[in-house]
């Protein structure tokens, strides 16, 4: 059993689907949570401190945080800016002694050991730019992250998203950069259970400077 203590967690994109679930899970466990996003949430979570601004201003919530969780998606106004934004967060994390956890995408995983990542293969055109930009963050962390940055890159299952929200069961499996699938070849995780896995990682600090996958 992991012994936990109160942690200050800054969630970048804390009012989105992933960030909102993370905020609820972290607060329920007694952690201090700061959410940074472009706009206020439709349904604020009690106990969360909300701050707002552009992605370029996200570094202002890093001082005082123990862990920064970056949950932005490279779409809309964020498209084409993700790596720059995350590089600034990484520098701020090093400067302030914080850990950085990046929630990436399924496409950064591999179908099998030694095989190319999904992002390196055939991706439907409507998802291709987002997948490549998200995976570029993974590649940057593994190859060029600042010295001293304590990072973890998390890839949810293939069937993850607000369109398949699911419920909190408290159960999940952790893997490396090979995609986890069930007995039917499916790859699923609910939003609340991804949040359970990420907050467990925050508390356990079990995978520094690693790429991990989460699925049922």
C-alpha positions in Angstrom: 0.0 0.0 0.0 1.3 3.4 -1.0 1.6 5.9 1.8 0.4 9.3 0.5 0.7 12.9 1.5 -1.1 16.0 0.3 0.3 17.1 -3.1 -0.3 20.3 -5.0 -1.3 19.4 -8.5 -1.5 21.9 -11.4 -3.7 20.6 -14.2 -3.2 22.3 -17.6 -6.5 22.0 -19.4 -8.2 21.3 -16.1 -11.7 22.0 -17.4 -11.6 19.5 -20.3 -12.7 15.9 -20.3 -9.4 14.5 -19.0 -8.5 17.4 -16.8 -11.9 17.5 -15.2 -11.8 13.9 -14.3 -8.3 14.3 -12.9 -9.4 17.2 -10.8 -12.3 15.3 -9.2 -10.2 12.3 -8.5 -7.3 14.3 -7.0 -9.5 16.4 -4.8 -11.4 13.4 -3.5 -8.0 12.0 -2.2 -7.2 15.2 -0.4 -4.7 16.8 -2.8 -4.6 20.5 -3.6 -5.6 21.1 -7.2 -5.1 24.1 -9.4 -6.8 24.1 -12.8 -5.6 26.2 -15.6 -7.7 26.6 -18.8 -9.0 29.1 -21.3 -12.4 29.3 -19.8 -14.4 28.6 -16.6 -15.9 25.1 -16.2 -19.6 24.5 -16.7 -19.6 22.5 -13.4 -16.8 23.6 -11.0 -15.4 20.9 -8.8 -15.5 21.8 -5.1 -12.0 22.3 -3.7 -10.4 23.1 -7.1 -8.8 26.5 -7.6 -9.5 27.8 -11.1 -7.2 30.1 -13.1 -7.7 31.1 -16.7 -5.5 32.3 -19.6 -4.0 31.3 -22.9 -1.8 28.2 -23.2 1.2 30.5 -23.4 0.4 31.7 -19.9 0.2 28.3 -18.4 3.6 28.4 -16.7 2.3 30.9 -14.2 0.7 28.0 -12.2 3.8 25.9 -12.0 5.5 27.7 -9.0 4.2 26.1 -5.9 3.1 22.9 -7.6 4.6 19.5 -6.9 3.2 17.9 -10.0 2.1 19.5 -13.3 -0.3 17.4 -15.4 -0.6 18.6 -19.0 -3.8 17.4 -20.7 -4.0 19.7 -23.8 -5.0 18.3 -27.2 -3.5 19.7 -30.4 -6.7 20.8 -32.0 -8.4 24.2 -32.5 -6.3 27.1 -31.2 -3.8 24.7 -29.7 -2.9 22.9 -33.0 0.7 23.5 -33.9 1.6 24.9 -30.5 1.7 21.9 -28.3 5.4 21.1 -28.2 6.3 24.8 -27.6 3.8 25.0 -24.8 5.0 21.8 -23.2 8.7 22.8 -23.5 7.9 26.0 -21.6 6.1 23.9 -18.9 9.1 21.5 -18.8 11.5 24.4 -18.2 9.3 25.8 -15.5 8.9 22.4 -13.9 12.7 22.0 -13.7 13.1 25.5 -12.3 10.5 24.9 -9.6 11.3 21.3 -8.8 8.0 19.9 -10.1 7.3 16.7 -11.9 5.6 16.8 -15.3 3.0 14.2 -16.4 1.9 14.5 -20.0 -1.4 12.8 -21.1 -0.7 11.8 -24.7 -2.5 9.7 -27.2 -3.0 6.0 -28.1 -1.1 6.6 -31.4 2.2 6.9 -29.5 2.0 3.2 -28.5 3.2 0.2 -30.5 1.1 -2.8 -31.6 3.9 -5.1 -30.5 7.4 -5.0 -29.2 9.8 -3.7 -31.8 7.0 -2.7 -34.2 6.6 1.0 -35.3 4.3 3.2 -33.3 0.8 3.6 -34.6 1.7 7.3 -35.3 4.3 6.0 -37.8 1.8 4.0 -39.7 -1.5 4.6 -41.6 -3.7 7.0 -39.7 -7.0 8.3 -41.0 -6.5 11.8 -42.4 -8.9 13.5 -40.0 -6.8 12.2 -37.0 -3.3 12.3 -38.6 -2.1 15.8 -37.7 -3.3 15.5 -34.1 -1.7 12.1 -33.7 1.7 13.3 -35.1 1.8 16.4 -33.0 0.9 14.5 -29.9 3.6 11.9 -30.6 6.2 14.6 -31.2 5.9 15.6 -27.6 6.6 12.0 -26.6 9.6 11.9 -28.9 10.9 15.2 -27.5 10.6 14.0 -23.9 12.4 10.8 -24.7 15.1 12.5 -26.8 15.5 16.1 -25.8 13.9 16.8 -22.4 15.8 19.2 -20.2 18.3 17.6 -17.8 16.7 17.1 -14.5 13.1 17.0 -15.8 11.1 14.3 -14.0 8.5 13.4 -16.6 6.0 10.6 -17.3 4.1 10.3 -20.6 0.8 8.5 -20.4 -1.1 7.0 -23.3 -4.7 6.1 -22.7 -6.4 3.2 -24.4 -7.6 3.4 -28.0 -11.3 3.6 -27.0 -10.7 6.6 -24.7 -12.7 9.9 -24.9 -15.7 11.9 -23.9 -17.8 10.0 -26.4 -17.2 6.8 -24.3 -17.1 8.3 -20.8 -17.7 5.1 -18.8 -17.7 4.9 -15.0 -15.2 4.7 -12.2 -14.4 1.1 -11.3 -11.0 1.7 -9.7 -9.5 -1.0 -11.9 -7.0 -0.7 -14.8 -3.8 -2.2 -16.2 -0.5 -0.4 -16.7 1.8 -1.3 -19.6 4.8 0.2 -21.3 4.8 1.5 -24.9 3.1 -1.6 -26.3 -0.7 -1.2 -26.4 -2.7 -3.2 -23.9 -5.7 -5.1 -25.4 -8.4 -7.3 -23.9 -9.2 -10.9 -24.9 -11.3 -9.6 -27.8 -8.6 -7.3 -29.0 -10.3 -4.2 -27.7 -8.6 -1.3 -25.9 -10.7 0.7 -23.5 -10.5 2.9 -20.4 -13.0 5.2 -18.9 -12.3 8.9 -18.1 -12.7 8.3 -14.4 -10.4 5.2 -14.4 -7.7 7.0 -16.4 -7.8 9.6 -13.7 -7.5 6.9 -11.0 -4.4 5.6 -12.8 -2.8 9.0 -13.2 -3.4 10.0 -9.5 -2.0 6.6 -8.5 1.1 7.5 -10.5 1.3 10.9 -8.9 1.2 9.3 -5.4 3.5 6.3 -6.2 6.0 8.1 -8.5 6.6 4.7 -10.0 7.5 5.6 -13.6 9.9 8.6 -13.8 11.1 9.3 -17.4 9.0 6.5 -18.8 6.2 6.1 -21.4 3.3 4.1 -20.0 -0.1 3.0 -21.3 -3.3 2.6 -19.4 -6.2 0.3 -20.3 -8.5 -2.4 -18.9 
